[in-house]
């Protein structure tokens, strides 16, 4: 499974035993004029009516009074560069869009809305329970929905939909990018140059840096049968790697037709040169990569996390690096969400290990942020909203909290 909602299983299913309001009207047949640069000092080359308001908002007029009303709480998470076309959403609903919303502002902003569109921002139970009766759907603009309190949604009769496949290619590309970077000493060389050390530029060898081919190496994907994991597998196999995957205990072990071998969790850790976490974040997977797990990895192996931060026990990871239980790490996620808020604190010990070890890579969840993926998630949200408007069922089963396949 590639979803990030709460599991209904009691046993661990992943470890096999053994600032301003802007009203903008569309003047282009291809691009909504509601797009503007959330974090840019450049002025818009569009007509903008500005009124004093604590945060930026964008209102799209409906073509007729029959459209559902949708409020987007944090459009800047997706459209931070003003390059996204929102036509599919505005064709399906009357949209009011805020670049950023504080938790304290959300209740007032959803007043009168039928649909709340959101990108990864936490929507806790007490907030959802305060929503007006008009709200009937939360449209999560992404794969993960562990940020949304499902019990509160059930109590309020609010449906939920997500977009599970929008970033399959982008995240697959990025996981492979990290594997390649770790294998070719890219980070150590760049870090040295950034601090003014030009020894690798001057000498004719790499010294003791890890620098090797990935052909024949083994990639282990924890939760490796989901959408994104399957694309990572295909890309890795195409590069000549071997791929092993662990999944739920009910999943049969053995070689699959696509070349991926399903193994136990412990076997994956012992065999892999690169371990990638692709499981959902829930009570079973929080801290899944703990001290015991790192003890089972090869000293020459690397851990890669592009899923959710707490899947890896941060203290255990730092200890594993300092005791040389593993060779390095590449982290694209840190907190419970897939990206800020909140950002990685300035006093996080992960910054210390980034400085301490050349073979540690930290990025602010850039894996999903490719332009094509961002446009795709907006378009697919528009498709979900259009389906909801037609009375079609959404893709999350609210009884189980699991995706409907």
LOPA-51947 format. One record per residue (C-alpha): x, y, z; residue in three letters. Coordinates in steps of 0.05 Angstrom, whole numbers. Example, Ala and Ser with C-alpha at 12.3 -4.5 7.8 and 13.67 -1.06 7.14 Angstrom:
REM residues 2
<c1->246	c2->-90	c3->156	type->ALA>
<c1->273	c2->-21	c3->143	type->SER>
//
This chain:
REM residues 405
<c1->0	c2->0	c3->0	type->UNK>
<c1->24	c2->70	c3->-14	type->UNK>
<c1->-26	c2->108	c3->28	type->UNK>
<c1->-6	c2->144	c3->91	type->UNK>
<c1->-70	c2->138	c3->132	type->UNK>
<c1->-78	c2->102	c3->198	type->UNK>
<c1->-81	c2->26	c3->193	type->UNK>
<c1->-138	c2->-13	c3->222	type->UNK>
<c1->-92	c2->-72	c3->238	type->UNK>
<c1->-70	c2->-86	c3->309	type->UNK>
<c1->-7	c2->-125	c3->293	type->UNK>
<c1->50	c2->-89	c3->260	type->UNK>
<c1->35	c2->-102	c3->186	type->UNK>
<c1->104	c2->-80	c3->162	type->UNK>
<c1->149	c2->-126	c3->201	type->UNK>
<c1->144	c2->-199	c3->181	type->UNK>
<c1->161	c2->-245	c3->237	type->UNK>
<c1->225	c2->-282	c3->236	type->UNK>
<c1->-18	c2->773	c3->91	type->UNK>
<c1->-61	c2->805	c3->37	type->UNK>
<c1->-127	c2->785	c3->6	type->UNK>
<c1->-127	c2->786	c3->-70	type->UNK>
<c1->-188	c2->778	c3->-114	type->UNK>
<c1->-167	c2->758	c3->-183	type->UNK>
<c1->-209	c2->744	c3->-244	type->UNK>
<c1->-187	c2->698	c3->-300	type->UNK>
<c1->-167	c2->736	c3->-363	type->UNK>
<c1->-134	c2->678	c3->-400	type->UNK>
<c1->-165	c2->617	c3->-432	type->UNK>
<c1->-106	c2->575	c3->-410	type->UNK>
<c1->-81	c2->602	c3->-343	type->UNK>
<c1->-120	c2->624	c3->-282	type->UNK>
<c1->-103	c2->695	c3->-262	type->UNK>
<c1->-107	c2->672	c3->-190	type->UNK>
<c1->-36	c2->647	c3->-194	type->UNK>
<c1->15	c2->692	c3->-163	type->UNK>
<c1->83	c2->684	c3->-132	type->UNK>
<c1->74	c2->671	c3->-58	type->UNK>
<c1->145	c2->683	c3->-37	type->UNK>
<c1->170	c2->731	c3->-90	type->UNK>
<c1->185	c2->805	c3->-87	type->UNK>
<c1->166	c2->812	c3->-160	type->UNK>
<c1->101	c2->848	c3->-175	type->UNK>
<c1->46	c2->812	c3->-212	type->UNK>
<c1->34	c2->833	c3->-283	type->UNK>
<c1->-40	c2->826	c3->-271	type->UNK>
<c1->-95	c2->870	c3->-244	type->UNK>
<c1->-99	c2->857	c3->-169	type->UNK>
<c1->-147	c2->888	c3->-119	type->UNK>
<c1->-114	c2->890	c3->-51	type->UNK>
<c1->-149	c2->897	c3->15	type->UNK>
<c1->-121	c2->895	c3->85	type->UNK>
<c1->-123	c2->823	c3->108	type->UNK>
<c1->-75	c2->781	c3->151	type->UNK>
<c1->-60	c2->731	c3->96	type->UNK>
<c1->-61	c2->725	c3->21	type->UNK>
<c1->-126	c2->699	c3->-9	type->UNK>
<c1->-150	c2->690	c3->-79	type->UNK>
<c1->-223	c2->687	c3->-98	type->UNK>
<c1->-248	c2->657	c3->-163	type->UNK>
<c1->-318	c2->677	c3->-185	type->UNK>
<c1->-365	c2->621	c3->-204	type->UNK>
<c1->-395	c2->617	c3->-273	type->UNK>
<c1->-462	c2->600	c3->-242	type->UNK>
<c1->-492	c2->595	c3->-173	type->UNK>
<c1->-496	c2->520	c3->-179	type->UNK>
<c1->-423	c2->507	c3->-166	type->UNK>
<c1->-399	c2->479	c3->-100	type->UNK>
<c1->-355	c2->525	c3->-58	type->UNK>
<c1->-284	c2->504	c3->-45	type->UNK>
<c1->-232	c2->537	c3->-1	type->UNK>
<c1->-158	c2->521	c3->-10	type->UNK>
<c1->-121	c2->531	c3->56	type->UNK>
<c1->-48	c2->533	c3->34	type->UNK>
<c1->-40	c2->542	c3->-41	type->UNK>
<c1->32	c2->566	c3->-34	type->UNK>
<c1->53	c2->495	c3->-15	type->UNK>
<c1->38	c2->477	c3->-87	type->UNK>
<c1->41	c2->543	c3->-125	type->UNK>
<c1->102	c2->575	c3->-92	type->UNK>
<c1->128	c2->599	c3->-159	type->UNK>
<c1->63	c2->621	c3->-193	type->UNK>
<c1->70	c2->568	c3->-248	type->UNK>
<c1->9	c2->525	c3->-232	type->UNK>
<c1->-55	c2->526	c3->-274	type->UNK>
<c1->-117	c2->518	c3->-229	type->UNK>
<c1->-168	c2->512	c3->-285	type->UNK>
<c1->-189	c2->441	c3->-268	type->UNK>
<c1->-207	c2->462	c3->-197	type->UNK>
<c1->-242	c2->526	c3->-217	type->UNK>
<c1->-281	c2->489	c3->-270	type->UNK>
<c1->-307	c2->442	c3->-217	type->UNK>
<c1->-320	c2->491	c3->-160	type->UNK>
<c1->-321	c2->564	c3->-139	type->UNK>
<c1->-252	c2->570	c3->-108	type->UNK>
<c1->-226	c2->616	c3->-54	type->UNK>
<c1->-152	c2->603	c3->-44	type->UNK>
<c1->-105	c2->625	c3->13	type->UNK>
<c1->-30	c2->620	c3->5	type->UNK>
<c1->-21	c2->605	c3->79	type->UNK>
<c1->-70	c2->592	c3->136	type->UNK>
<c1->-55	c2->591	c3->210	type->UNK>
<c1->-94	c2->539	c3->250	type->UNK>
<c1->-131	c2->596	c3->285	type->UNK>
<c1->-154	c2->624	c3->218	type->UNK>
<c1->-182	c2->560	c3->188	type->UNK>
<c1->-250	c2->557	c3->221	type->UNK>
<c1->-270	c2->626	c3->195	type->UNK>
<c1->-242	c2->611	c3->126	type->UNK>
<c1->-283	c2->547	c3->116	type->UNK>
<c1->-348	c2->581	c3->134	type->UNK>
<c1->-399	c2->568	c3->79	type->UNK>
<c1->-352	c2->521	c3->41	type->UNK>
<c1->-373	c2->453	c3->15	type->UNK>
<c1->-302	c2->429	c3->4	type->UNK>
<c1->-237	c2->442	c3->41	type->UNK>
<c1->-175	c2->432	c3->-2	type->UNK>
<c1->-110	c2->423	c3->36	type->UNK>
<c1->-37	c2->405	c3->24	type->UNK>
<c1->-9	c2->367	c3->84	type->UNK>
<c1->-28	c2->419	c3->136	type->UNK>
<c1->-50	c2->386	c3->202	type->UNK>
<c1->-126	c2->385	c3->211	type->UNK>
<c1->-135	c2->359	c3->282	type->UNK>
<c1->-200	c2->332	c3->310	type->UNK>
<c1->-221	c2->393	c3->350	type->UNK>
<c1->-214	c2->436	c3->288	type->UNK>
<c1->-253	c2->389	c3->243	type->UNK>
<c1->-308	c2->382	c3->295	type->UNK>
<c1->-315	c2->458	c3->293	type->UNK>
<c1->-327	c2->459	c3->218	type->UNK>
<c1->-395	c2->485	c3->196	type->UNK>
<c1->-447	c2->434	c3->170	type->UNK>
<c1->-434	c2->459	c3->99	type->UNK>
<c1->-367	c2->423	c3->96	type->UNK>
<c1->-377	c2->354	c3->65	type->UNK>
<c1->-309	c2->338	c3->36	type->UNK>
<c1->-235	c2->347	c3->52	type->UNK>
<c1->-194	c2->343	c3->-12	type->UNK>
<c1->-122	c2->327	c3->8	type->UNK>
<c1->-76	c2->351	c3->-47	type->UNK>
<c1->-27	c2->294	c3->-38	type->UNK>
<c1->-17	c2->221	c3->-21	type->UNK>
<c1->-12	c2->224	c3->54	type->UNK>
<c1->-71	c2->239	c3->99	type->UNK>
<c1->-44	c2->222	c3->168	type->UNK>
<c1->-50	c2->297	c3->180	type->UNK>
<c1->-126	c2->292	c3->181	type->UNK>
<c1->-165	c2->265	c3->240	type->UNK>
<c1->-209	c2->210	c3->209	type->UNK>
<c1->-250	c2->200	c3->272	type->UNK>
<c1->-272	c2->272	c3->271	type->UNK>
<c1->-289	c2->267	c3->197	type->UNK>
<c1->-332	c2->206	c3->211	type->UNK>
<c1->-368	c2->242	c3->268	type->UNK>
<c1->-382	c2->302	c3->223	type->UNK>
<c1->-401	c2->261	c3->162	type->UNK>
<c1->-344	c2->292	c3->123	type->UNK>
<c1->-315	c2->251	c3->66	type->UNK>
<c1->-241	c2->249	c3->46	type->UNK>
<c1->-204	c2->240	c3->-19	type->UNK>
<c1->-130	c2->241	c3->-35	type->UNK>
<c1->-85	c2->236	c3->-97	type->UNK>
<c1->-43	c2->173	c3->-89	type->UNK>
<c1->-6	c2->172	c3->-155	type->UNK>
<c1->11	c2->245	c3->-172	type->UNK>
<c1->84	c2->242	c3->-152	type->UNK>
<c1->100	c2->171	c3->-171	type->UNK>
<c1->151	c2->191	c3->-224	type->UNK>
<c1->180	c2->250	c3->-186	type->UNK>
<c1->191	c2->211	c3->-122	type->UNK>
<c1->217	c2->151	c3->-160	type->UNK>
<c1->267	c2->196	c3->-195	type->UNK>
<c1->289	c2->228	c3->-130	type->UNK>
<c1->301	c2->162	c3->-94	type->UNK>
<c1->345	c2->140	c3->-151	type->UNK>
<c1->380	c2->208	c3->-150	type->UNK>
<c1->398	c2->198	c3->-77	type->UNK>
<c1->424	c2->128	c3->-91	type->UNK>
<c1->468	c2->154	c3->-147	type->UNK>
<c1->492	c2->213	c3->-104	type->UNK>
<c1->511	c2->168	c3->-46	type->UNK>
<c1->547	c2->119	c3->-91	type->UNK>
<c1->591	c2->170	c3->-126	type->UNK>
<c1->616	c2->212	c3->-66	type->UNK>
<c1->577	c2->272	c3->-93	type->UNK>
<c1->559	c2->300	c3->-25	type->UNK>
<c1->629	c2->296	c3->5	type->UNK>
<c1->660	c2->330	c3->-55	type->UNK>
<c1->608	c2->386	c3->-56	type->UNK>
<c1->613	c2->396	c3->20	type->UNK>
<c1->689	c2->402	c3->16	type->UNK>
<c1->686	c2->453	c3->-40	type->UNK>
<c1->632	c2->493	c3->-3	type->UNK>
<c1->676	c2->501	c3->58	type->UNK>
<c1->735	c2->522	c3->15	type->UNK>
<c1->771	c2->456	c3->15	type->UNK>
<c1->795	c2->443	c3->-56	type->UNK>
<c1->835	c2->380	c3->-44	type->UNK>
<c1->791	c2->337	c3->-89	type->UNK>
<c1->798	c2->389	c3->-144	type->UNK>
<c1->874	c2->388	c3->-138	type->UNK>
<c1->891	c2->315	c3->-125	type->UNK>
<c1->883	c2->259	c3->-175	type->UNK>
<c1->845	c2->211	c3->-130	type->UNK>
<c1->786	c2->209	c3->-82	type->UNK>
<c1->824	c2->183	c3->-22	type->UNK>
<c1->779	c2->141	c3->23	type->UNK>
<c1->713	c2->167	c3->-4	type->UNK>
<c1->659	c2->116	c3->-21	type->UNK>
<c1->656	c2->115	c3->-96	type->UNK>
<c1->626	c2->54	c3->-131	type->UNK>
<c1->580	c2->29	c3->-186	type->UNK>
<c1->508	c2->12	c3->-168	type->UNK>
<c1->502	c2->-45	c3->-219	type->UNK>
<c1->494	c2->-109	c3->-180	type->UNK>
<c1->481	c2->-74	c3->-114	type->UNK>
<c1->417	c2->-90	c3->-75	type->UNK>
<c1->363	c2->-39	c3->-62	type->UNK>
<c1->315	c2->-58	c3->-6	type->UNK>
<c1->248	c2->-23	c3->-5	type->UNK>
<c1->208	c2->-28	c3->60	type->UNK>
<c1->136	c2->-28	c3->39	type->UNK>
<c1->161	c2->-39	c3->-31	type->UNK>
<c1->97	c2->-58	c3->-69	type->UNK>
<c1->61	c2->8	c3->-71	type->UNK>
<c1->54	c2->59	c3->-128	type->UNK>
<c1->118	c2->98	c3->-115	type->UNK>
<c1->158	c2->38	c3->-92	type->UNK>
<c1->141	c2->1	c3->-156	type->UNK>
<c1->169	c2->57	c3->-199	type->UNK>
<c1->232	c2->60	c3->-157	type->UNK>
<c1->239	c2->-14	c3->-167	type->UNK>
<c1->231	c2->-9	c3->-242	type->UNK>
<c1->282	c2->47	c3->-247	type->UNK>
<c1->331	c2->10	c3->-202	type->UNK>
<c1->324	c2->-55	c3->-241	type->UNK>
<c1->335	c2->-17	c3->-306	type->UNK>
<c1->402	c2->8	c3->-277	type->UNK>
<c1->424	c2->-63	c3->-263	type->UNK>
<c1->408	c2->-65	c3->-188	type->UNK>
<c1->376	c2->-122	c3->-151	type->UNK>
<c1->312	c2->-104	c3->-114	type->UNK>
<c1->283	c2->-136	c3->-52	type->UNK>
<c1->220	c2->-113	c3->-18	type->UNK>
<c1->185	c2->-125	c3->48	type->UNK>
<c1->110	c2->-119	c3->56	type->UNK>
<c1->55	c2->-143	c3->102	type->UNK>
<c1->60	c2->-213	c3->133	type->UNK>
<c1->4	c2->-238	c3->89	type->UNK>
<c1->43	c2->-222	c3->26	type->UNK>
<c1->74	c2->-285	c3->-3	type->UNK>
<c1->150	c2->-286	c3->-4	type->UNK>
<c1->190	c2->-299	c3->-67	type->UNK>
<c1->208	c2->-271	c3->-134	type->UNK>
<c1->156	c2->-231	c3->-172	type->UNK>
<c1->147	c2->-228	c3->-247	type->UNK>
<c1->173	c2->-157	c3->-247	type->UNK>
<c1->240	c2->-179	c3->-219	type->UNK>
<c1->228	c2->-156	c3->-147	type->UNK>
<c1->239	c2->-208	c3->-92	type->UNK>
<c1->193	c2->-203	c3->-32	type->UNK>
<c1->230	c2->-220	c3->32	type->UNK>
<c1->222	c2->-211	c3->106	type->UNK>
<c1->239	c2->-145	c3->139	type->UNK>
<c1->300	c2->-174	c3->174	type->UNK>
<c1->325	c2->-207	c3->110	type->UNK>
<c1->318	c2->-141	c3->73	type->UNK>
<c1->360	c2->-104	c3->124	type->UNK>
<c1->414	c2->-157	c3->123	type->UNK>
<c1->420	c2->-161	c3->47	type->UNK>
<c1->411	c2->-89	c3->23	type->UNK>
<c1->465	c2->-39	c3->3	type->UNK>
<c1->412	c2->15	c3->3	type->UNK>
<c1->349	c2->14	c3->46	type->UNK>
<c1->291	c2->58	c3->26	type->UNK>
<c1->231	c2->68	c3->71	type->UNK>
<c1->165	c2->72	c3->32	type->UNK>
<c1->114	c2->53	c3->85	type->UNK>
<c1->57	c2->96	c3->111	type->UNK>
<c1->66	c2->132	c3->177	type->UNK>
<c1->21	c2->102	c3->230	type->UNK>
<c1->27	c2->71	c3->300	type->UNK>
<c1->60	c2->9	c3->270	type->UNK>
<c1->113	c2->44	c3->229	type->UNK>
<c1->133	c2->101	c3->276	type->UNK>
<c1->204	c2->85	c3->296	type->UNK>
<c1->205	c2->24	c3->251	type->UNK>
<c1->278	c2->38	c3->235	type->UNK>
<c1->303	c2->35	c3->306	type->UNK>
<c1->369	c2->14	c3->338	type->UNK>
<c1->354	c2->-60	c3->329	type->UNK>
<c1->340	c2->-48	c3->255	type->UNK>
<c1->405	c2->-10	c3->244	type->UNK>
<c1->443	c2->-66	c3->279	type->UNK>
<c1->418	c2->-113	c3->224	type->UNK>
<c1->443	c2->-70	c3->166	type->UNK>
<c1->510	c2->-77	c3->132	type->UNK>
<c1->563	c2->-27	c3->156	type->UNK>
<c1->571	c2->-8	c3->83	type->UNK>
<c1->496	c2->5	c3->73	type->UNK>
<c1->458	c2->70	c3->67	type->UNK>
<c1->389	c2->90	c3->93	type->UNK>
<c1->343	c2->133	c3->50	type->UNK>
<c1->278	c2->164	c3->75	type->UNK>
<c1->232	c2->201	c3->27	type->UNK>
<c1->166	c2->179	c3->61	type->UNK>
<c1->155	c2->207	c3->131	type->UNK>
<c1->206	c2->229	c3->183	type->UNK>
<c1->185	c2->190	c3->245	type->UNK>
<c1->191	c2->123	c3->208	type->UNK>
<c1->264	c2->130	c3->228	type->UNK>
<c1->282	c2->137	c3->301	type->UNK>
<c1->325	c2->199	c3->298	type->UNK>
<c1->367	c2->183	c3->359	type->UNK>
<c1->380	c2->112	c3->334	type->UNK>
<c1->401	c2->139	c3->266	type->UNK>
<c1->450	c2->188	c3->296	type->UNK>
<c1->478	c2->134	c3->340	type->UNK>
<c1->484	c2->87	c3->280	type->UNK>
<c1->523	c2->139	c3->241	type->UNK>
<c1->570	c2->156	c3->298	type->UNK>
<c1->583	c2->82	c3->314	type->UNK>
<c1->592	c2->68	c3->239	type->UNK>
<c1->536	c2->16	c3->239	type->UNK>
<c1->517	c2->44	c3->171	type->UNK>
<c1->555	c2->83	c3->117	type->UNK>
<c1->509	c2->142	c3->109	type->UNK>
<c1->439	c2->171	c3->103	type->UNK>
<c1->397	c2->213	c3->56	type->UNK>
<c1->335	c2->244	c3->88	type->UNK>
<c1->283	c2->284	c3->50	type->UNK>
<c1->231	c2->284	c3->107	type->UNK>
<c1->235	c2->298	c3->182	type->UNK>
<c1->169	c2->311	c3->217	type->UNK>
<c1->102	c2->274	c3->216	type->UNK>
<c1->81	c2->310	c3->153	type->UNK>
<c1->119	c2->304	c3->88	type->UNK>
<c1->143	c2->376	c3->92	type->UNK>
<c1->137	c2->438	c3->136	type->UNK>
<c1->101	c2->461	c3->177	type->UNK>
<c1->139	c2->457	c3->221	type->UNK>
<c1->208	c2->460	c3->190	type->UNK>
<c1->267	c2->423	c3->218	type->UNK>
<c1->286	c2->463	c3->281	type->UNK>
<c1->351	c2->502	c3->277	type->UNK>
<c1->377	c2->464	c3->337	type->UNK>
<c1->362	c2->396	c3->308	type->UNK>
<c1->419	c2->347	c3->318	type->UNK>
<c1->410	c2->326	c3->246	type->UNK>
<c1->446	c2->390	c3->226	type->UNK>
<c1->503	c2->368	c3->271	type->UNK>
<c1->510	c2->301	c3->236	type->UNK>
<c1->504	c2->335	c3->169	type->UNK>
<c1->566	c2->375	c3->187	type->UNK>
<c1->599	c2->316	c3->222	type->UNK>
<c1->592	c2->265	c3->166	type->UNK>
<c1->605	c2->277	c3->93	type->UNK>
<c1->559	c2->221	c3->72	type->UNK>
<c1->495	c2->251	c3->102	type->UNK>
<c1->447	c2->287	c3->55	type->UNK>
<c1->389	c2->330	c3->80	type->UNK>
<c1->336	c2->361	c3->35	type->UNK>
<c1->270	c2->395	c3->52	type->UNK>
<c1->225	c2->344	c3->19	type->UNK>
<c1->240	c2->366	c3->-51	type->UNK>
<c1->224	c2->298	c3->-81	type->UNK>
<c1->152	c2->313	c3->-98	type->UNK>
<c1->161	c2->386	c3->-117	type->UNK>
<c1->177	c2->379	c3->-191	type->UNK>
<c1->133	c2->424	c3->-233	type->UNK>
<c1->98	c2->367	c3->-268	type->UNK>
<c1->80	c2->333	c3->-203	type->UNK>
<c1->53	c2->397	c3->-173	type->UNK>
<c1->10	c2->410	c3->-234	type->UNK>
<c1->-14	c2->338	c3->-234	type->UNK>
<c1->-37	c2->339	c3->-162	type->UNK>
<c1->-77	c2->403	c3->-174	type->UNK>
<c1->-109	c2->373	c3->-236	type->UNK>
<c1->-125	c2->308	c3->-201	type->UNK>
<c1->-155	c2->346	c3->-142	type->UNK>
<c1->-199	c2->381	c3->-193	type->UNK>
<c1->-220	c2->313	c3->-220	type->UNK>
<c1->-237	c2->289	c3->-149	type->UNK>
<c1->-278	c2->352	c3->-136	type->UNK>
<c1->-315	c2->343	c3->-202	type->UNK>
<c1->-331	c2->271	c3->-183	type->UNK>
<c1->-356	c2->294	c3->-115	type->UNK>
<c1->-400	c2->346	c3->-148	type->UNK>
<c1->-430	c2->291	c3->-192	type->UNK>
<c1->-445	c2->249	c3->-130	type->UNK>
<c1->-392	c2->196	c3->-144	type->UNK>
<c1->-358	c2->161	c3->-86	type->UNK>
<c1->-290	c2->185	c3->-62	type->UNK>
<c1->-228	c2->142	c3->-60	type->UNK>
<c1->-220	c2->136	c3->16	type->UNK>
<c1->-264	c2->86	c3->54	type->UNK>
<c1->-285	c2->127	c3->115	type->UNK>
<c1->-302	c2->64	c3->155	type->UNK>
<c1->-233	c2->33	c3->150	type->UNK>
<c1->-194	c2->96	c3->134	type->UNK>
<c1->-161	c2->58	c3->76	type->UNK>
<c1->-158	c2->74	c3->2	type->UNK>
<c1->-209	c2->43	c3->-44	type->UNK>
<c1->-173	c2->7	c3->-101	type->UNK>
//
